[in-house]
Amino acid sequence: MSTVNTSNIGPIIADSANLGLAYAQRLLQAIPPERFAMMAKVGQDRIEANHPAFLLGHLSLYPCRVVAQLGLDASAVEPTAEETELFSKDAQCVDDPEGKIYPPMDVISERFFAAYRAAIDAVAQADDDAFLRENPSEAMRAKFATMGSMHAFYLGGHLMLHLGQFSTWRRAIGLPPA
């Protein structure tokens, strides 16, 4: 007797997200912790672009949404009110050479990886029906009609968009490609 596989979409999303996490790990290599929250400079000119502390902190806000929208407990990866304010889509990334604004590199990185691993596990195990549901967010529904399209964006496109910014920051501070 054969069984019907009811989980095809989740593993597809998880594969893309896992590729993103592997890329994030490579991007973090050779980053001096004291530079993690600093804007890049060319000569004496600061480049007004997001630094890794802001990028990974911002990205860490979204996996809990995926977990919760799949009906699972997201409390372990839910951002604090301070993290939400510091890293929201409306927050401004600021240069933090003294390390007084953003949490340390290890704290942000651990939070980032834990949140994405939880979301990857959640999508990999979810039935396809969960992804075919209409997106409950009216504001996001015009862009992402279904839960699957929104989750694919959060764990794929959104992730890689910001990791591309991280890659550019690395190059601007003189590090090789990851």
N, C-alpha and C positions, 0 to 999 in steps of 0.2 A: 504494500500500500504506500503510495507516495504522499508526501505532505506538500502543501502549498507554501511557498516562501512568501511571507507577508512583510518582509523587510528588505526592500531593494533600495529605496531612496536614501535612507539613513546611512548605510555604508558608503554610498556615493559621496554624500556630504562629508562624512568622516574621513574618507581618503584625502579629499582636498584639504581639510583642516589639519590632518596629520602632516601633510607636506608643508603647510604654513608653519606649524610648530617646529619642524625640523629646520626650516629656514631661520626662524627666530633664534634657535639655539646657535646656529652658525653666526648669525649677526652679532650675538652677544660675545662671541669669542674675541679676546684681546681688547675689550672695552675697559679702559681704566675706570674703576668705580667713581673716582673723583671727577671724571668727564661726563658721566652718565646723564646728568641734569644740566649740562652746559650746551649752549648754542655753539654751532661750529663757527669758525672764523677763517677768513682768507686774509692773510696778513693781519692788519689791525681791524679789518671790517667784519663785524659780526653778521652772520647770515640769519635773518629772521625766519627761521623754520623750526618745526618741532624737533625736540631732542628725544632720545630714547626713553627717558624717564616719563615724559608726557605721553609718548606714543604707546608704550606698553601699559601704562596706567589707564589711558583712555580705552584701549582695546579690552582691558580687564573688566570693563563695565558691562559688556554685552553677553558673555556666555551664560550668566545667570538667567537672563531672559529666555534663552533657548531651553535651558533645563526646566525652568518653571512652566513655560508654555507647553512642554511635553508632559506636564502633570507630575513632575518629580520635585523633591525637596531641594531647593537651591540655596538654602540658608548657609551652607558651608562656603559658598563662593559669592555670596551677596556682598556687594561693596558697602563700605560704611558711608555714612552721610558725608564725612570729610572727603573720602575718595571720590564720591559722586560729584561733589562741588569742584574739587581740584582738577578732575579729568573729564568733565562733561563735554559734550559737543560744543557747548557755548563758552567753555573756559578758555582762557588765553594761556598758551605755553609761554613761560618766562624763563629767562636765564637764571640759573641757580648755582653759581660757582662756589658758594660757601656751604651748600647743602642744607639750607635752612627751610626751604619751601617744600620740596618733594621728599618722600621716604627714600631710604637707601636703595641702591641697585638690587641687592639680594632680596629685599622685601617686595619690591615691585615685581621682580622677575618670578619669584616663587608664587606670588598671587596670580600673575598672568598665566603661568603654566598650569597651576591647579585649576583655575577657572576653565581654561580651554580643554583640559583633560576631562573634566566633569561634563562639559557640553558634548565633547566627542563621544564619550561613553553613552550619553543620553540619546544622541541621534542614531548611533550605531545599533542601539537596541529597540528603537521605536518602530512600531508598525507603520506601513505606508499610509494608512488612513490618517494618522496624526499629521502628516505633511500635506495631505490633500485638503485639509480644512481651510476655510476662508480665514484670512489674516484678520484677527480681531481689532487690530489697530487701524482705525479709520484713516488716520494721517498717513500711515505707511502702505495701506491697501492699494492705493493708486500705483505705487511702484512695485509692490510685491503682493500679488493677489492671494497667494496661499502661504500657509505656515512654512511649507517646504522652500518656497522661493525666498522668503525672508531669512530662514535659518541658513540656507546656502549662502546668502549674502553675508550674514554676520560671521559665519565660520570660513568663508572663502574670500569673496571680493573685498569686503571691509578689512579683513585681516591682511590680505596681501597688499592692498592699497597703502596701508600705514607701514607695513614692513618695507615697502619700496621707499618710503620716506626715510626710514631707519637706514637703509642701504645707502642712500644719498648722503645722509649725515656722516656715515662711516667714511665714505670717500672724501668728503669735505675736510675731515680731520686727519686725512692722510693714511687711513687704513685700506688694505686691499679688499677686493670684493669677497663676500662671504660664500 
